[in-house]
Amino acid sequence: MVNLCPPALIYVVFSFAQILIDTYKGEFNTAFMKFIVATLVTFLLNSLCESGLGVISWIIVFIPFILMTFIVAMLLYIFGLKSTTGFFKKQKNKKKTNSDIKVDDSHHYPRGRTSPAYESFSN
């Protein structure tokens, strides 16, 4: 067996699971195409590891997981869904008062005698 670096091995395991699911569902063309792509990507990831770019290989493997986590969190937040049930969160109808608004009628304009612009003119 070929020695695969950990990122390539993880990718092979996930790809193999997808290929098995597609084969079980009877989608043989999809499974075959995934096999070809998985072979090429595994070769790419292993080549990156052998070149000393293992960090890049790990990033390539985990970008889909990171993006999926971020997108799901944003959608749950935007649509106001509970992460456990998928139903909308009940919003409490609080009657908002404007008690936190403060009106200040004192204006702080510079006075003529203390203004720097006033002092630049000679009398």
C-alpha positions in Angstrom: 0.0 0.0 0.0 1.1 3.5 -0.7 2.2 5.6 2.3 -0.3 8.5 2.5 0.1 11.5 4.7 -2.7 12.1 7.2 -4.6 14.8 5.2 -4.6 12.5 2.1 -5.7 9.6 4.2 -8.6 11.5 5.8 -9.7 12.7 2.3 -9.6 9.1 1.0 -11.8 7.9 3.9 -14.4 10.6 3.3 -14.3 10.0 -0.5 -14.7 6.3 0.0 -17.7 6.8 2.2 -19.3 9.1 -0.5 -18.5 6.6 -3.2 -20.1 3.8 -1.2 -23.3 5.9 -0.6 -23.5 6.7 -4.3 -23.0 3.1 -5.3 -25.7 2.0 -2.8 -28.1 4.5 -4.3 -27.4 3.2 -7.8 -25.7 6.3 -9.0 -22.8 4.5 -10.7 -21.7 7.3 -13.0 -21.5 9.7 -10.0 -19.5 7.2 -8.0 -17.1 6.6 -10.9 -16.5 10.4 -11.3 -16.0 10.8 -7.6 -13.5 7.9 -7.7 -11.5 9.7 -10.4 -11.6 13.1 -8.6 -10.7 11.4 -5.3 -7.7 9.7 -6.8 -6.4 13.0 -8.3 -7.0 15.0 -5.2 -5.4 12.3 -3.0 -2.4 12.4 -5.3 -2.3 16.2 -5.0 -2.5 16.2 -1.2 0.1 13.5 -0.9 2.4 15.5 -3.2 2.0 18.6 -1.1 2.9 16.7 2.0 6.0 15.2 0.4 7.0 18.7 -0.7 6.9 19.9 2.9 3.6 21.8 2.5 1.6 19.7 4.9 -0.1 22.7 6.4 -1.5 23.6 2.9 -2.7 20.1 2.6 -4.5 20.2 5.9 -6.1 23.6 4.9 -7.4 22.1 1.7 -8.9 19.1 3.6 -10.6 21.3 6.2 -11.8 24.2 4.2 -15.1 22.5 3.3 -15.8 21.8 7.0 -14.9 25.3 8.1 -17.0 26.9 5.4 -20.0 24.6 6.2 -19.8 25.4 9.9 -19.7 29.1 9.2 -22.5 29.1 6.6 -24.8 27.0 8.8 -24.2 29.3 11.8 -24.9 32.4 9.7 -28.1 30.9 8.3 -29.3 29.9 11.7 -28.6 33.4 13.0 -30.1 35.2 10.0 -33.3 33.2 9.9 -33.7 32.9 13.7 -33.8 29.1 13.8 -33.0 26.9 16.8 -30.0 24.8 16.1 -31.5 21.8 17.9 -35.0 21.6 16.4 -34.8 23.8 13.2 -37.9 25.7 14.2 -38.2 29.4 14.5 -37.3 31.0 17.8 -40.2 32.6 19.6 -39.7 36.3 19.8 -41.0 38.1 22.8 -43.0 41.2 21.9 -41.6 43.7 24.2 -43.1 47.1 24.0 -40.1 49.4 23.6 -40.3 52.8 25.2 -38.0 55.6 24.3 -36.9 56.1 27.8 -33.2 55.7 26.9 -33.3 58.7 24.5 -32.0 61.8 26.1 -32.7 65.2 24.7 -30.2 68.0 25.3 -31.1 71.5 24.3 -27.9 73.1 25.4 -25.8 74.0 22.4 -22.1 74.4 22.8 -21.1 77.0 20.3 -17.7 78.6 20.6 -17.9 82.1 22.1 -16.6 84.9 20.1 -13.9 86.0 22.5 -12.5 82.5 23.1 -12.7 81.3 19.6 -9.3 80.8 17.9 -10.7 82.3 14.7 -11.7 85.4 16.6 -8.3 85.9 18.1 -6.6 85.8 14.7 -8.3 89.0 13.7 -6.9 92.2 15.1 -9.2 95.0 16.5 
